[in-house]
Amino acid sequence: MKLSHKAKKNFEEDNQFYIDLGKKIRAARKTKVNEFTGKETIVTQTRVAEVLKSTFQQVGKYEKGENRIPLINLIKISRFLKKPLSYFVEDYQESDVIADDFNNAFKIELEKLQESK
């Protein structure tokens, strides 16, 4: 199936989101701080995979952005690494702007439709 230019752009933007999310997961995994000693430790992909009941290969694919991570797995990772969910998506606050643009475009199209009646 061949994608249109617009579909390709959306697909690439979605992929970039998952690539960036994977980088955040990797960074969080590498900076877990022990509550008692205050020392930083590196949590292995294998340990994260155990929490997800998955494989370290799958965690690696999440981190590279090759596979999309289900929300429930992101929540589990967030809890395990003691990071708020907002940590993983804080760079994507422009999503609100995109939603506003969509809503405005929808209103304009709806008004045009109503005027044509």
Beta strands, then each sheet from edge to edge (+ up, - down):
strand 1: 32-33
strand 2: 40-41
sheet 1: 1+ 2-
end
